[in-house]
Amino acid sequence: MIEDKNQQRTDLSQLGEFGLIDHLSKSFEIKQKSTIKAIGDDAAVLEYDNKRVVVTTDFLVEGVHFDLSYMPLKHLGYKAVIVNLSDVYAMNAEATQITVSIAVSNRFPLEAIEELYAGIQTACKLYDIDLIGGDTTSSTSGLIISVTAIGQVDKDNEVYRSGAKPNDLLVVSGDLGGAYLGLQVLEREKEVFKVNPNSQPDLDAYTYIVERQLKPEARKDIVKLLHELEVKPTSMIDISDGLSSEILHLCKASKVGCDLYENKLPLDPQVISTAEEFNMDSTTIALSGGEDYELLMTISQEDYPKIKANPNLTVIGFITEAASGAHLVTRGEQKIELTAQGWNSFDKD
């Protein structure tokens, strides 16, 4: 992509904090009846009737969670919203509002922040949520984004991590491992670019997995589907840090064990072929890759007939007594203890 040397750059100091907030938020529309007062006062005002409110927040830090050498700012803004909405949907709730706070260094002009907010606005439009506030400040270490998502759920319809029971089925939406392999492809192309800045990456063979990394989607549709099927999961969590880590979170919170079957893991053909190309094991990637933002849930066996023919949901195992432990059952019928080897932002490696 050729950079326009004459592209306009507006220094953020020209606007100031409140001018920047006004500038970035002026085109956001209010979609939720529960939003009484959004941006422009000391706090947002929301109103709910017979609803439970859920709130979640996440930080994204440059150099830790994203690399701007291959992550476009518009995609970053979109993804920053999605990772939070995914946590709301994991509660079986409807996402309704977000707040966005950014810390930004002086290397970013206004136009760059506009790109970031264009991605945020796209997510707001597609997921029918309102931007109702946030904060902006300066940073000495690149770009930092914090998004808080607010949602609502009918009383007694919320789903926690702690409700799984022995004999429940372990179910996952979508497919696994794509986001991690997309990251590997992008990292490889970055190294090629360092050696030869004139090289142009050819990503045609990796479109699905690269999109899984740069532009993930939150599974709002699965929450709607479960409601339509009249299935309330006994427990649920989103897959951000890797399938094995999330399963262990469910088992710990519910005080249960599980058997996860290797031959049931849903893998896209592009994941399988790219894993072979990188000489990686696709099962390991599915277990530990992370950032898929699919929903992992347990459901009662009584509800199996309601989901068995649905292409969006895959039964990958079942819940056992806590004393049995958490295991992967391999294709060769061996039982291997599940370990959490997913994403850890505090890992020194």
Buried (B, 14 or more C-beta within 10 A) or exposed (E): EEEEEEEEEBEBEEBEEEEBBEBBBEEBEBBBEBBEBBBEEEEBEBEEEEBBBBBBBBBBBBEEBBBBEBBBBBBBBBBBBBBBBBBBBBBBBBBBBBBBBBBBBEEBBBEBBBBBBBBBBBBBEBBEBBBBBBEBEEBEEBBBBBBBBBBBBEEEEBBBBEBBBBEBBBBBBBBBBBBBBBBBBBEBBEEEBEEEEEEEBEBEEBEBBBBBBBBBBBBBEBBEBBBEBEBBBBBBBBBBBBBBBBBBBBBEBBEBBBBBBBEEBBBBEBBBBBBEBEEBEBBBBBBBBBBBBBBBBBBBEEBEEBBEEBEBBBBBBBBBEBEBBBBBBEEEEEEEEBEBBBBEEEEEE
